[in-house]
Amino acid sequence: MFLKHKDEIEKAISEKVSKICPLCGHSKFTIDGMEFHHASFPLNDPKFYEGDFSGVASIPCVSAICNNCGFIVSFSLPVLLGKEYNQG
Ligand SMILES: [Zn+2]
């Protein structure tokens, strides 16, 4: 899903994080514009292997790419945007 809150995401990250890159310490970043999910799969549940994904949990996230070295970090969208994310 393309992110429609890209400006709000960049603002929230800038307000909450002073040095985004843990490798080079750079503070400038680029948001890739796509929402993705960190997912947890119930590998010990036989229903999962039959195509039942009801036990899959996920966290909606966005990636930020360091403009200096290219390191990629991810942020939870509900934490960054709060109510704004939940309202779509
Ligand atoms: Zn970096």
PDB file of the backbone (N, CA, C, O) and the ligand in Angstrom, with CONECT records:
HET     ZN  A 101       1
ATOM      1  N   MET A   1       0.843  -1.172   0.000  1.00  0.00           N
ATOM      2  CA  MET A   1       0.000   0.000   0.000  1.00  0.00           C
ATOM      3  C   MET A   1       0.888   1.235   0.000  1.00  0.00           C
ATOM      4  O   MET A   1       1.821   1.327   0.798  1.00  0.00           O
ATOM      5  N   PHE A   2       0.607   2.185  -0.888  1.00  0.00           N
ATOM      6  CA  PHE A   2       1.335   3.445  -0.875  1.00  0.00           C
ATOM      7  C   PHE A   2       0.881   4.282   0.315  1.00  0.00           C
ATOM      8  O   PHE A   2      -0.300   4.287   0.664  1.00  0.00           O
ATOM      9  N   LEU A   3       1.809   4.979   0.927  1.00  0.00           N
ATOM     10  CA  LEU A   3       1.498   5.768   2.109  1.00  0.00           C
ATOM     11  C   LEU A   3       0.937   7.129   1.720  1.00  0.00           C
ATOM     12  O   LEU A   3       1.534   7.856   0.927  1.00  0.00           O
ATOM     13  N   LYS A   4      -0.214   7.462   2.287  1.00  0.00           N
ATOM     14  CA  LYS A   4      -0.784   8.780   2.013  1.00  0.00           C
ATOM     15  C   LYS A   4      -0.395   9.785   3.088  1.00  0.00           C
ATOM     16  O   LYS A   4      -0.702  10.971   2.973  1.00  0.00           O
ATOM     17  N   HIS A   5       0.289   9.309   4.148  1.00  0.00           N
ATOM     18  CA  HIS A   5       0.714  10.181   5.243  1.00  0.00           C
ATOM     19  C   HIS A   5       2.220  10.426   5.205  1.00  0.00           C
ATOM     20  O   HIS A   5       2.833  10.612   6.256  1.00  0.00           O
ATOM     21  N   LYS A   6       2.824  10.431   4.034  1.00  0.00           N
ATOM     22  CA  LYS A   6       4.284  10.510   3.951  1.00  0.00           C
ATOM     23  C   LYS A   6       4.845  11.753   4.649  1.00  0.00           C
ATOM     24  O   LYS A   6       5.848  11.658   5.356  1.00  0.00           O
ATOM     25  N   ASP A   7       4.214  12.910   4.459  1.00  0.00           N
ATOM     26  CA  ASP A   7       4.692  14.143   5.109  1.00  0.00           C
ATOM     27  C   ASP A   7       4.601  14.036   6.628  1.00  0.00           C
ATOM     28  O   ASP A   7       5.515  14.448   7.343  1.00  0.00           O
ATOM     29  N   GLU A   8       3.479  13.474   7.121  1.00  0.00           N
ATOM     30  CA  GLU A   8       3.305  13.329   8.565  1.00  0.00           C
ATOM     31  C   GLU A   8       4.317  12.338   9.143  1.00  0.00           C
ATOM     32  O   GLU A   8       4.794  12.521  10.263  1.00  0.00           O
ATOM     33  N   ILE A   9       4.646  11.292   8.382  1.00  0.00           N
ATOM     34  CA  ILE A   9       5.622  10.309   8.829  1.00  0.00           C
ATOM     35  C   ILE A   9       7.004  10.947   8.947  1.00  0.00           C
ATOM     36  O   ILE A   9       7.692  10.759   9.950  1.00  0.00           O
ATOM     37  N   GLU A  10       7.414  11.703   7.924  1.00  0.00           N
ATOM     38  CA  GLU A  10       8.721  12.368   7.959  1.00  0.00           C
ATOM     39  C   GLU A  10       8.795  13.349   9.130  1.00  0.00           C
ATOM     40  O   GLU A  10       9.825  13.447   9.797  1.00  0.00           O
ATOM     41  N   LYS A  11       7.708  14.069   9.377  1.00  0.00           N
ATOM     42  CA  LYS A  11       7.670  15.038  10.481  1.00  0.00           C
ATOM     43  C   LYS A  11       7.763  14.304  11.826  1.00  0.00           C
ATOM     44  O   LYS A  11       8.512  14.724  12.708  1.00  0.00           O
ATOM     45  N   ALA A  12       7.017  13.224  11.984  1.00  0.00           N
ATOM     46  CA  ALA A  12       7.021  12.482  13.249  1.00  0.00           C
ATOM     47  C   ALA A  12       8.399  11.893  13.532  1.00  0.00           C
ATOM     48  O   ALA A  12       8.868  11.940  14.670  1.00  0.00           O
ATOM     49  N   ILE A  13       9.047  11.344  12.522  1.00  0.00           N
ATOM     50  CA  ILE A  13      10.389  10.767  12.721  1.00  0.00           C
ATOM     51  C   ILE A  13      11.378  11.878  13.090  1.00  0.00           C
ATOM     52  O   ILE A  13      12.190  11.708  14.000  1.00  0.00           O
ATOM     53  N   SER A  14      11.312  12.995  12.397  1.00  0.00           N
ATOM     54  CA  SER A  14      12.230  14.108  12.682  1.00  0.00           C
ATOM     55  C   SER A  14      12.059  14.643  14.095  1.00  0.00           C
ATOM     56  O   SER A  14      13.032  15.040  14.737  1.00  0.00           O
ATOM     57  N   GLU A  15      10.811  14.653  14.581  1.00  0.00           N
ATOM     58  CA  GLU A  15      10.548  15.156  15.935  1.00  0.00           C
ATOM     59  C   GLU A  15      10.994  14.175  17.012  1.00  0.00           C
ATOM     60  O   GLU A  15      11.386  14.592  18.102  1.00  0.00           O
ATOM     61  N   LYS A  16      10.940  12.877  16.720  1.00  0.00           N
ATOM     62  CA  LYS A  16      11.197  11.871  17.755  1.00  0.00           C
ATOM     63  C   LYS A  16      12.615  11.324  17.746  1.00  0.00           C
ATOM     64  O   LYS A  16      13.088  10.805  18.758  1.00  0.00           O
ATOM     65  N   VAL A  17      13.302  11.438  16.604  1.00  0.00           N
ATOM     66  CA  VAL A  17      14.626  10.825  16.465  1.00  0.00           C
ATOM     67  C   VAL A  17      15.610  11.886  15.977  1.00  0.00           C
ATOM     68  O   VAL A  17      15.378  12.530  14.953  1.00  0.00           O
ATOM     69  N   SER A  18      16.710  12.067  16.710  1.00  0.00           N
ATOM     70  CA  SER A  18      17.678  13.084  16.303  1.00  0.00           C
ATOM     71  C   SER A  18      18.715  12.538  15.327  1.00  0.00           C
ATOM     72  O   SER A  18      19.107  13.236  14.391  1.00  0.00           O
ATOM     73  N   LYS A  19      19.162  11.307  15.531  1.00  0.00           N
ATOM     74  CA  LYS A  19      20.116  10.672  14.619  1.00  0.00           C
ATOM     75  C   LYS A  19      19.528   9.333  14.215  1.00  0.00           C
ATOM     76  O   LYS A  19      19.523   8.380  14.994  1.00  0.00           O
ATOM     77  N   ILE A  20      19.045   9.274  13.013  1.00  0.00           N
ATOM     78  CA  ILE A  20      18.297   8.095  12.611  1.00  0.00           C
ATOM     79  C   ILE A  20      19.197   6.894  12.323  1.00  0.00           C
ATOM     80  O   ILE A  20      18.777   5.754  12.521  1.00  0.00           O
ATOM     81  N   CYS A  21      20.411   7.125  11.866  1.00  0.00           N
ATOM     82  CA  CYS A  21      21.219   5.990  11.438  1.00  0.00           C
ATOM     83  C   CYS A  21      22.133   5.500  12.570  1.00  0.00           C
ATOM     84  O   CYS A  21      22.975   6.250  13.064  1.00  0.00           O
ATOM     85  N   PRO A  22      21.956   4.226  12.977  1.00  0.00           N
ATOM     86  CA  PRO A  22      22.809   3.692  14.044  1.00  0.00           C
ATOM     87  C   PRO A  22      24.222   3.365  13.571  1.00  0.00           C
ATOM     88  O   PRO A  22      25.103   3.126  14.397  1.00  0.00           O
ATOM     89  N   LEU A  23      24.454   3.349  12.272  1.00  0.00           N
ATOM     90  CA  LEU A  23      25.778   3.010  11.750  1.00  0.00           C
ATOM     91  C   LEU A  23      26.660   4.238  11.561  1.00  0.00           C
ATOM     92  O   LEU A  23      27.799   4.260  12.028  1.00  0.00           O
ATOM     93  N   CYS A  24      26.140   5.272  10.871  1.00  0.00           N
ATOM     94  CA  CYS A  24      26.975   6.434  10.567  1.00  0.00           C
ATOM     95  C   CYS A  24      26.556   7.683  11.335  1.00  0.00           C
ATOM     96  O   CYS A  24      27.269   8.686  11.300  1.00  0.00           O
ATOM     97  N   GLY A  25      25.398   7.649  12.041  1.00  0.00           N
ATOM     98  CA  GLY A  25      24.960   8.786  12.835  1.00  0.00           C
ATOM     99  C   GLY A  25      24.326   9.912  12.036  1.00  0.00           C
ATOM    100  O   GLY A  25      24.030  10.970  12.591  1.00  0.00           O
ATOM    101  N   HIS A  26      24.110   9.701  10.736  1.00  0.00           N
ATOM    102  CA  HIS A  26      23.508  10.716   9.876  1.00  0.00           C
ATOM    103  C   HIS A  26      22.051  10.934  10.267  1.00  0.00           C
ATOM    104  O   HIS A  26      21.401  10.014  10.762  1.00  0.00           O
ATOM    105  N   SER A  27      21.530  12.148  10.050  1.00  0.00           N
ATOM    106  CA  SER A  27      20.153  12.437  10.450  1.00  0.00           C
ATOM    107  C   SER A  27      19.201  12.612   9.263  1.00  0.00           C
ATOM    108  O   SER A  27      17.990  12.704   9.466  1.00  0.00           O
ATOM    109  N   LYS A  28      19.705  12.660   8.059  1.00  0.00           N
ATOM    110  CA  LYS A  28      18.838  12.819   6.881  1.00  0.00           C
ATOM    111  C   LYS A  28      18.437  11.433   6.360  1.00  0.00           C
ATOM    112  O   LYS A  28      19.256  10.517   6.293  1.00  0.00           O
ATOM    113  N   PHE A  29      17.168  11.307   5.997  1.00  0.00           N
ATOM    114  CA  PHE A  29      16.656  10.016   5.564  1.00  0.00           C
ATOM    115  C   PHE A  29      15.612  10.192   4.472  1.00  0.00           C
ATOM    116  O   PHE A  29      15.119  11.294   4.233  1.00  0.00           O
ATOM    117  N   THR A  30      15.288   9.090   3.818  1.00  0.00           N
ATOM    118  CA  THR A  30      14.245   9.066   2.798  1.00  0.00           C
ATOM    119  C   THR A  30      13.226   7.990   3.167  1.00  0.00           C
ATOM    120  O   THR A  30      13.588   6.860   3.498  1.00  0.00           O
ATOM    121  N   ILE A  31      11.949   8.359   3.104  1.00  0.00           N
ATOM    122  CA  ILE A  31      10.871   7.390   3.324  1.00  0.00           C
ATOM    123  C   ILE A  31      10.572   6.733   1.981  1.00  0.00           C
ATOM    124  O   ILE A  31      10.419   7.417   0.970  1.00  0.00           O
ATOM    125  N   ASP A  32      10.489   5.403   1.975  1.00  0.00           N
ATOM    126  CA  ASP A  32      10.321   4.724   0.689  1.00  0.00           C
ATOM    127  C   ASP A  32       8.901   4.811   0.125  1.00  0.00           C
ATOM    128  O   ASP A  32       8.699   4.528  -1.056  1.00  0.00           O
ATOM    129  N   GLY A  33       7.927   5.191   0.930  1.00  0.00           N
ATOM    130  CA  GLY A  33       6.583   5.414   0.412  1.00  0.00           C
ATOM    131  C   GLY A  33       5.672   4.203   0.401  1.00  0.00           C
ATOM    132  O   GLY A  33       4.532   4.293  -0.054  1.00  0.00           O
ATOM    133  N   MET A  34       6.155   3.069   0.893  1.00  0.00           N
ATOM    134  CA  MET A  34       5.316   1.868   0.911  1.00  0.00           C
ATOM    135  C   MET A  34       5.143   1.359   2.341  1.00  0.00           C
ATOM    136  O   MET A  34       6.099   1.309   3.114  1.00  0.00           O
ATOM    137  N   GLU A  35       3.909   0.984   2.678  1.00  0.00           N
ATOM    138  CA  GLU A  35       3.654   0.326   3.952  1.00  0.00           C
ATOM    139  C   GLU A  35       3.960  -1.160   3.808  1.00  0.00           C
ATOM    140  O   GLU A  35       3.597  -1.774   2.805  1.00  0.00           O
ATOM    141  N   PHE A  36       4.621  -1.739   4.797  1.00  0.00           N
ATOM    142  CA  PHE A  36       4.825  -3.182   4.815  1.00  0.00           C
ATOM    143  C   PHE A  36       4.530  -3.679   6.225  1.00  0.00           C
ATOM    144  O   PHE A  36       4.305  -2.876   7.131  1.00  0.00           O
ATOM    145  N   HIS A  37       4.531  -4.994   6.415  1.00  0.00           N
ATOM    146  CA  HIS A  37       4.186  -5.554   7.716  1.00  0.00           C
ATOM    147  C   HIS A  37       5.265  -6.508   8.204  1.00  0.00           C
ATOM    148  O   HIS A  37       5.695  -7.409   7.484  1.00  0.00           O
ATOM    149  N   HIS A  38       5.697  -6.289   9.458  1.00  0.00           N
ATOM    150  CA  HIS A  38       6.476  -7.313  10.140  1.00  0.00           C
ATOM    151  C   HIS A  38       5.448  -8.352  10.573  1.00  0.00           C
ATOM    152  O   HIS A  38       4.481  -8.019  11.259  1.00  0.00           O
ATOM    153  N   ALA A  39       5.646  -9.588  10.185  1.00  0.00           N
ATOM    154  CA  ALA A  39       4.630 -10.602  10.459  1.00  0.00           C
ATOM    155  C   ALA A  39       5.183 -11.730  11.311  1.00  0.00           C
ATOM    156  O   ALA A  39       6.365 -12.066  11.239  1.00  0.00           O
ATOM    157  N   SER A  40       4.307 -12.305  12.118  1.00  0.00           N
ATOM    158  CA  SER A  40       4.631 -13.466  12.937  1.00  0.00           C
ATOM    159  C   SER A  40       3.724 -14.609  12.484  1.00  0.00           C
ATOM    160  O   SER A  40       2.499 -14.508  12.563  1.00  0.00           O
ATOM    161  N   PHE A  41       4.333 -15.693  12.011  1.00  0.00           N
ATOM    162  CA  PHE A  41       3.555 -16.806  11.477  1.00  0.00           C
ATOM    163  C   PHE A  41       3.491 -17.954  12.480  1.00  0.00           C
ATOM    164  O   PHE A  41       4.507 -18.293  13.087  1.00  0.00           O
ATOM    165  N   PRO A  42       2.320 -18.559  12.666  1.00  0.00           N
ATOM    166  CA  PRO A  42       2.155 -19.662  13.613  1.00  0.00           C
ATOM    167  C   PRO A  42       2.654 -20.979  13.010  1.00  0.00           C
ATOM    168  O   PRO A  42       1.855 -21.825  12.609  1.00  0.00           O
ATOM    169  N   LEU A  43       3.971 -21.146  12.948  1.00  0.00           N
ATOM    170  CA  LEU A  43       4.564 -22.297  12.261  1.00  0.00           C
ATOM    171  C   LEU A  43       4.252 -23.633  12.922  1.00  0.00           C
ATOM    172  O   LEU A  43       4.388 -24.678  12.286  1.00  0.00           O
ATOM    173  N   ASN A  44       3.837 -23.621  14.182  1.00  0.00           N
ATOM    174  CA  ASN A  44       3.497 -24.888  14.857  1.00  0.00           C
ATOM    175  C   ASN A  44       2.014 -25.232  14.738  1.00  0.00           C
ATOM    176  O   ASN A  44       1.558 -26.219  15.315  1.00  0.00           O
ATOM    177  N   ASP A  45       1.254 -24.416  13.985  1.00  0.00           N
ATOM    178  CA  ASP A  45      -0.173 -24.674  13.803  1.00  0.00           C
ATOM    179  C   ASP A  45      -0.398 -25.314  12.428  1.00  0.00           C
ATOM    180  O   ASP A  45      -0.138 -24.675  11.409  1.00  0.00           O
ATOM    181  N   PRO A  46      -0.883 -26.580  12.381  1.00  0.00           N
ATOM    182  CA  PRO A  46      -1.092 -27.256  11.091  1.00  0.00           C
ATOM    183  C   PRO A  46      -2.044 -26.512  10.160  1.00  0.00           C
ATOM    184  O   PRO A  46      -1.932 -26.640   8.941  1.00  0.00           O
ATOM    185  N   LYS A  47      -2.982 -25.733  10.711  1.00  0.00           N
ATOM    186  CA  LYS A  47      -3.930 -24.996   9.863  1.00  0.00           C
ATOM    187  C   LYS A  47      -3.217 -23.954   8.996  1.00  0.00           C
ATOM    188  O   LYS A  47      -3.679 -23.617   7.906  1.00  0.00           O
ATOM    189  N   PHE A  48      -2.083 -23.450   9.499  1.00  0.00           N
ATOM    190  CA  PHE A  48      -1.320 -22.463   8.732  1.00  0.00           C
ATOM    191  C   PHE A  48      -0.879 -23.057   7.405  1.00  0.00           C
ATOM    192  O   PHE A  48      -0.900 -22.378   6.378  1.00  0.00           O
ATOM    193  N   TYR A  49      -0.472 -24.347   7.425  1.00  0.00           N
ATOM    194  CA  TYR A  49       0.025 -25.001   6.207  1.00  0.00           C
ATOM    195  C   TYR A  49      -1.109 -25.418   5.272  1.00  0.00           C
ATOM    196  O   TYR A  49      -0.869 -25.842   4.141  1.00  0.00           O
ATOM    197  N   GLU A  50      -2.349 -25.292   5.756  1.00  0.00           N
ATOM    198  CA  GLU A  50      -3.512 -25.579   4.921  1.00  0.00           C
ATOM    199  C   GLU A  50      -4.113 -24.284   4.351  1.00  0.00           C
ATOM    200  O   GLU A  50      -5.184 -24.300   3.745  1.00  0.00           O
ATOM    201  N   GLY A  51      -3.415 -23.182   4.553  1.00  0.00           N
ATOM    202  CA  GLY A  51      -3.870 -21.912   3.998  1.00  0.00           C
ATOM    203  C   GLY A  51      -4.700 -21.066   4.936  1.00  0.00           C
ATOM    204  O   GLY A  51      -5.245 -20.046   4.515  1.00  0.00           O
ATOM    205  N   ASP A  52      -4.815 -21.458   6.204  1.00  0.00           N
ATOM    206  CA  ASP A  52      -5.554 -20.664   7.188  1.00  0.00           C
ATOM    207  C   ASP A  52      -4.573 -19.689   7.844  1.00  0.00           C
ATOM    208  O   ASP A  52      -3.753 -20.089   8.670  1.00  0.00           O
ATOM    209  N   PHE A  53      -4.661 -18.414   7.473  1.00  0.00           N
ATOM    210  CA  PHE A  53      -3.727 -17.413   7.987  1.00  0.00           C
ATOM    211  C   PHE A  53      -4.314 -16.609   9.143  1.00  0.00           C
ATOM    212  O   PHE A  53      -3.834 -15.519   9.456  1.00  0.00           O
ATOM    213  N   SER A  54      -5.357 -17.152   9.777  1.00  0.00           N
ATOM    214  CA  SER A  54      -6.031 -16.399  10.843  1.00  0.00           C
ATOM    215  C   SER A  54      -5.125 -16.166  12.057  1.00  0.00           C
ATOM    216  O   SER A  54      -5.371 -15.239  12.828  1.00  0.00           O
ATOM    217  N   GLY A  55      -4.088 -16.980  12.241  1.00  0.00           N
ATOM    218  CA  GLY A  55      -3.212 -16.807  13.393  1.00  0.00           C
ATOM    219  C   GLY A  55      -2.030 -15.893  13.136  1.00  0.00           C
ATOM    220  O   GLY A  55      -1.171 -15.727  14.003  1.00  0.00           O
ATOM    221  N   VAL A  56      -1.977 -15.293  11.942  1.00  0.00           N
ATOM    222  CA  VAL A  56      -0.854 -14.420  11.599  1.00  0.00           C
ATOM    223  C   VAL A  56      -1.055 -13.044  12.243  1.00  0.00           C
ATOM    224  O   VAL A  56      -2.094 -12.408  12.061  1.00  0.00           O
ATOM    225  N   ALA A  57      -0.056 -12.601  12.991  1.00  0.00           N
ATOM    226  CA  ALA A  57      -0.076 -11.262  13.585  1.00  0.00           C
ATOM    227  C   ALA A  57       0.898 -10.387  12.809  1.00  0.00           C
ATOM    228  O   ALA A  57       1.915 -10.872  12.314  1.00  0.00           O
ATOM    229  N   SER A  58       0.588  -9.095  12.703  1.00  0.00           N
ATOM    230  CA  SER A  58       1.499  -8.225  11.966  1.00  0.00           C
ATOM    231  C   SER A  58       1.491  -6.805  12.510  1.00  0.00           C
ATOM    232  O   SER A  58       0.530  -6.370  13.144  1.00  0.00           O
ATOM    233  N   ILE A  59       2.568  -6.102  12.251  1.00  0.00           N
ATOM    234  CA  ILE A  59       2.717  -4.702  12.657  1.00  0.00           C
ATOM    235  C   ILE A  59       2.931  -3.880  11.389  1.00  0.00           C
ATOM    236  O   ILE A  59       3.910  -4.105  10.677  1.00  0.00           O
ATOM    237  N   PRO A  60       2.035  -2.925  11.086  1.00  0.00           N
ATOM    238  CA  PRO A  60       2.243  -2.069   9.915  1.00  0.00           C
ATOM    239  C   PRO A  60       3.435  -1.140  10.140  1.00  0.00           C
ATOM    240  O   PRO A  60       3.548  -0.493  11.181  1.00  0.00           O
ATOM    241  N   CYS A  61       4.321  -1.089   9.145  1.00  0.00           N
ATOM    242  CA  CYS A  61       5.588  -0.353   9.279  1.00  0.00           C
ATOM    243  C   CYS A  61       5.905   0.460   8.028  1.00  0.00           C
ATOM    244  O   CYS A  61       5.286   0.305   6.975  1.00  0.00           O
ATOM    245  N   VAL A  62       6.895   1.331   8.189  1.00  0.00           N
ATOM    246  CA  VAL A  62       7.455   2.076   7.065  1.00  0.00           C
ATOM    247  C   VAL A  62       8.976   2.022   7.202  1.00  0.00           C
ATOM    248  O   VAL A  62       9.503   1.978   8.313  1.00  0.00           O
ATOM    249  N   SER A  63       9.671   2.025   6.073  1.00  0.00           N
ATOM    250  CA  SER A  63      11.131   2.026   6.079  1.00  0.00           C
ATOM    251  C   SER A  63      11.653   3.441   5.889  1.00  0.00           C
ATOM    252  O   SER A  63      11.085   4.237   5.142  1.00  0.00           O
ATOM    253  N   ALA A  64      12.751   3.736   6.582  1.00  0.00           N
ATOM    254  CA  ALA A  64      13.484   4.987   6.385  1.00  0.00           C
ATOM    255  C   ALA A  64      14.899   4.592   5.980  1.00  0.00           C
ATOM    256  O   ALA A  64      15.531   3.747   6.616  1.00  0.00           O
ATOM    257  N   ILE A  65      15.382   5.216   4.915  1.00  0.00           N
ATOM    258  CA  ILE A  65      16.698   4.872   4.360  1.00  0.00           C
ATOM    259  C   ILE A  65      17.661   6.021   4.625  1.00  0.00           C
ATOM    260  O   ILE A  65      17.380   7.166   4.269  1.00  0.00           O
ATOM    261  N   CYS A  66      18.794   5.719   5.249  1.00  0.00           N
ATOM    262  CA  CYS A  66      19.814   6.736   5.530  1.00  0.00           C
ATOM    263  C   CYS A  66      20.339   7.308   4.207  1.00  0.00           C
ATOM    264  O   CYS A  66      20.765   6.562   3.326  1.00  0.00           O
ATOM    265  N   ASN A  67      20.303   8.636   4.080  1.00  0.00           N
ATOM    266  CA  ASN A  67      20.762   9.273   2.844  1.00  0.00           C
ATOM    267  C   ASN A  67      22.277   9.221   2.677  1.00  0.00           C
ATOM    268  O   ASN A  67      22.784   9.462   1.582  1.00  0.00           O
ATOM    269  N   ASN A  68      23.011   8.906   3.757  1.00  0.00           N
ATOM    270  CA  ASN A  68      24.469   8.880   3.682  1.00  0.00           C
ATOM    271  C   ASN A  68      24.999   7.498   3.328  1.00  0.00           C
ATOM    272  O   ASN A  68      25.795   7.360   2.399  1.00  0.00           O
ATOM    273  N   CYS A  69      24.560   6.454   4.071  1.00  0.00           N
ATOM    274  CA  CYS A  69      25.146   5.126   3.866  1.00  0.00           C
ATOM    275  C   CYS A  69      24.156   4.095   3.328  1.00  0.00           C
ATOM    276  O   CYS A  69      24.567   3.011   2.914  1.00  0.00           O
ATOM    277  N   GLY A  70      22.860   4.411   3.325  1.00  0.00           N
ATOM    278  CA  GLY A  70      21.870   3.491   2.779  1.00  0.00           C
ATOM    279  C   GLY A  70      21.310   2.495   3.759  1.00  0.00           C
ATOM    280  O   GLY A  70      20.501   1.650   3.376  1.00  0.00           O
ATOM    281  N   PHE A  71      21.716   2.564   5.026  1.00  0.00           N
ATOM    282  CA  PHE A  71      21.165   1.650   6.032  1.00  0.00           C
ATOM    283  C   PHE A  71      19.656   1.858   6.120  1.00  0.00           C
ATOM    284  O   PHE A  71      19.177   2.988   6.022  1.00  0.00           O
ATOM    285  N   ILE A  72      18.907   0.774   6.305  1.00  0.00           N
ATOM    286  CA  ILE A  72      17.448   0.842   6.346  1.00  0.00           C
ATOM    287  C   ILE A  72      16.958   0.486   7.743  1.00  0.00           C
ATOM    288  O   ILE A  72      17.353  -0.531   8.314  1.00  0.00           O
ATOM    289  N   VAL A  73      16.082   1.348   8.291  1.00  0.00           N
ATOM    290  CA  VAL A  73      15.434   1.068   9.568  1.00  0.00           C
ATOM    291  C   VAL A  73      13.928   1.071   9.330  1.00  0.00           C
ATOM    292  O   VAL A  73      13.450   1.635   8.346  1.00  0.00           O
ATOM    293  N   SER A  74      13.186   0.437  10.236  1.00  0.00           N
ATOM    294  CA  SER A  74      11.734   0.441  10.093  1.00  0.00           C
ATOM    295  C   SER A  74      11.090   1.007  11.353  1.00  0.00           C
ATOM    296  O   SER A  74      11.622   0.873  12.455  1.00  0.00           O
ATOM    297  N   PHE A  75       9.933   1.643  11.166  1.00  0.00           N
ATOM    298  CA  PHE A  75       9.178   2.264  12.249  1.00  0.00           C
ATOM    299  C   PHE A  75       7.746   1.749  12.208  1.00  0.00           C
ATOM    300  O   PHE A  75       7.190   1.503  11.138  1.00  0.00           O
ATOM    301  N   SER A  76       7.154   1.589  13.396  1.00  0.00           N
ATOM    302  CA  SER A  76       5.748   1.203  13.506  1.00  0.00           C
ATOM    303  C   SER A  76       4.870   2.399  13.148  1.00  0.00           C
ATOM    304  O   SER A  76       4.991   3.464  13.754  1.00  0.00           O
ATOM    305  N   LEU A  77       3.997   2.225  12.176  1.00  0.00           N
ATOM    306  CA  LEU A  77       3.106   3.324  11.768  1.00  0.00           C
ATOM    307  C   LEU A  77       2.107   3.720  12.858  1.00  0.00           C
ATOM    308  O   LEU A  77       1.892   4.917  13.047  1.00  0.00           O
ATOM    309  N   PRO A  78       1.485   2.791  13.584  1.00  0.00           N
ATOM    310  CA  PRO A  78       0.565   3.218  14.649  1.00  0.00           C
ATOM    311  C   PRO A  78       1.260   4.020  15.743  1.00  0.00           C
ATOM    312  O   PRO A  78       0.656   4.920  16.328  1.00  0.00           O
ATOM    313  N   VAL A  79       2.528   3.704  16.027  1.00  0.00           N
ATOM    314  CA  VAL A  79       3.249   4.470  17.050  1.00  0.00           C
ATOM    315  C   VAL A  79       3.604   5.855  16.514  1.00  0.00           C
ATOM    316  O   VAL A  79       3.442   6.855  17.214  1.00  0.00           O
ATOM    317  N   LEU A  80       4.084   5.915  15.282  1.00  0.00           N
ATOM    318  CA  LEU A  80       4.467   7.204  14.695  1.00  0.00           C
ATOM    319  C   LEU A  80       3.271   8.143  14.516  1.00  0.00           C
ATOM    320  O   LEU A  80       3.353   9.330  14.831  1.00  0.00           O
ATOM    321  N   LEU A  81       2.164   7.603  14.009  1.00  0.00           N
ATOM    322  CA  LEU A  81       1.045   8.457  13.628  1.00  0.00           C
ATOM    323  C   LEU A  81      -0.117   8.441  14.611  1.00  0.00           C
ATOM    324  O   LEU A  81      -0.974   9.322  14.558  1.00  0.00           O
ATOM    325  N   GLY A  82      -0.165   7.454  15.510  1.00  0.00           N
ATOM    326  CA  GLY A  82      -1.249   7.382  16.493  1.00  0.00           C
ATOM    327  C   GLY A  82      -2.613   7.354  15.838  1.00  0.00           C
ATOM    328  O   GLY A  82      -2.863   6.569  14.923  1.00  0.00           O
ATOM    329  N   LYS A  83      -3.498   8.224  16.317  1.00  0.00           N
ATOM    330  CA  LYS A  83      -4.880   8.254  15.831  1.00  0.00           C
ATOM    331  C   LYS A  83      -4.949   8.516  14.335  1.00  0.00           C
ATOM    332  O   LYS A  83      -5.838   8.004  13.655  1.00  0.00           O
ATOM    333  N   GLU A  84      -4.018   9.310  13.818  1.00  0.00           N
ATOM    334  CA  GLU A  84      -4.043   9.638  12.392  1.00  0.00           C
ATOM    335  C   GLU A  84      -3.914   8.384  11.529  1.00  0.00           C
ATOM    336  O   GLU A  84      -4.553   8.274  10.482  1.00  0.00           O
ATOM    337  N   TYR A  85      -3.075   7.430  11.978  1.00  0.00           N
ATOM    338  CA  TYR A  85      -2.941   6.182  11.224  1.00  0.00           C
ATOM    339  C   TYR A  85      -4.219   5.367  11.295  1.00  0.00           C
ATOM    340  O   TYR A  85      -4.683   4.840  10.284  1.00  0.00           O
ATOM    341  N   ASN A  86      -4.789   5.262  12.490  1.00  0.00           N
ATOM    342  CA  ASN A  86      -5.985   4.441  12.687  1.00  0.00           C
ATOM    343  C   ASN A  86      -7.202   4.984  11.953  1.00  0.00           C
ATOM    344  O   ASN A  86      -8.132   4.234  11.654  1.00  0.00           O
ATOM    345  N   GLN A  87      -7.205   6.278  11.660  1.00  0.00           N
ATOM    346  CA  GLN A  87      -8.331   6.871  10.934  1.00  0.00           C
ATOM    347  C   GLN A  87      -8.152   6.722   9.422  1.00  0.00           C
ATOM    348  O   GLN A  87      -9.021   7.120   8.646  1.00  0.00           O
ATOM    349  N   GLY A  88      -7.021   6.144   9.011  1.00  0.00           N
ATOM    350  CA  GLY A  88      -6.798   5.897   7.588  1.00  0.00           C
ATOM    351  C   GLY A  88      -6.348   7.122   6.906  1.00  0.00           C
ATOM    352  O   GLY A  88      -6.109   7.104   5.699  1.00  0.00           O
TER     353      GLY A  88
HETATM  354 ZN    ZN A 101      23.915   5.852   7.656  1.00  0.00          ZN2+
END
